[in-house]
Amino acid sequence: MSSPTTKGHQSPVADRIKQLYQRLEDSSSPAAEWIPLFCVEARIDFNDVRTGFRETVSLSKALEIYSDNAEMLWTDDMIRDVDLLKASSSAPEGVRLSALPDFVNANFLTRMENQFVQYLLRSFGTKIYRNFDLNVYSLSGESRSDFCRRCLDLFAGQKRRELDQRHEVFNRKLEQVKQKYIGVTDSGELEKAKSESRNRDVFSRCSEQMAELFNSAELRLKRLPYPPRISSSMQELEERLLGLEWEARQAITRLADFFEEKANAIDEYILHPNLKDIHFVRSCILWMPKGIV
């Protein structure tokens, strides 16, 4: 077994390979021995034509050098994330470095890079969401909840058309009520005039409230768990109009629920990079304390 050595006693091969040293949070107590890892810094430029997804991901991965078999299959449990911003080109003072194996040369690093690419093609991916009804995909950095809200906004035009159709149905119902109740009374002339004036006021208020319900229906209506109570002092017209308003609220709420369900009906996809998406920044040997590898 090779004995620990300082940087100054490494083989000539080591001098031709880029080497970095992980900086410690606690520099006052360096590890007794540092070991070499193969490290790659890469950039992945997702630019998927089918989904329209675009994102750039930067990553730095390190793998302990187990043997001279550079074609060994990489798995997630063998790889660790590293922060090269916390690495230095100089070894911390007082540390001992294990001997860099003689088989670690430029050819070995090239073959390791090829295996790293295969690992990324096989295992690396980014999660995206799709709404099937809209056939749209989430954007870079868009969370599931944000995507659902955007889908709900995209349904706004269709929802408005549905609301307008239902509004027309209730307008026809209001017109039927108007024909039945406005101007019809068995009372005398004075009472007839008072009754008709009161009915017209009641009908006008209800008609305006109905229009406001449908015009502002993009806002969530307050749910009414039960139909409104009918007061004993209410006239027949008021009862009928109050019942129509209840029906309208129920219809609007059902429509809002329908489109909210459609907006939340999304699938998850893992988008893997293509070979052309992967760009090497650099590869090197990264030295780390044995106790934290």
C-alpha positions, 0 to 999 in steps of 0.5 A: 500500500502506498504511504501518505505523501505531501504534495511535493512528493507526488509522481510526475504524472500528477504534475500534468493533471489539474488538481484542486483541494477542498477547503475546510470550514475548520482549517485549524484541524486538518484531516490526517489523510486526504484522498483523491476523487475524480471530479467533473464540472459540467453544464447542461443546456436543456432546450427541448423542442417538444415541451418548449422547456429551456433551462441551464443547470450547472453541476459539479460531481465527484467520484472516489477512484475505486480502481483502474477500471474507468469503464465502471458503471456509475450509480447515484450512491457512488457520486457526491455533489461538491462545491468547487467554489470552496476548492483551492489550487493549493493544498491546506498546510499540514495535510497529508495526501495519499499517493495518486495511483499511477494509472491516473493519467490523461487517458484515464480521465478521458475514459472517466469523462465518457462514463460521466456523460453516460451517467448523465444521459441515463440518470440525470433529469429535471422534473416538469409538469404537463396539463393534458387538456391544454397541452402545455408544460411547466417553465424553468423554475415553475413550481407545481402550484405556480403551474396550476395557477397558470393553467387556470389562467389559460382556461379563462377564455373557455370559462368565460364562454361557459359563464356567458352561456349560463348567464343567457339561460338565467336571463331567459328564466328571469324573463319568464318570471317578469312576464308572470309577475310584473303588472299582474295584480287583483288589487285596486288601482292604487294598490296595483300601482304600489304592487307593480312599483315594488315588484319592478324594484325587486326584479331590477335589484335581482337582475342586477345582482344576477348580472354581477354574479356572472360578470365577476365569476372569475373571483371565487364565490362564497359557498352557500351550503344551504339554500337561503331561508324564505321569510314569511313576509316575502312576496311570491316574486321575491321567493322565486327570484331568491331561488333563481339567485341560489341556482345561479350561484350553484351553477357558477360554483360547479363551473369554477370547480370544474375548471379548477379540477382541469387546471390541477389535473397535471402529469409529472415528467422527467426530462433527460438531457441529450448528448448535445445538451451536455458541456464539460467545463473541466475535469480534475482530481479533487482532494478531500479529507478521508473522513468526509468522503 
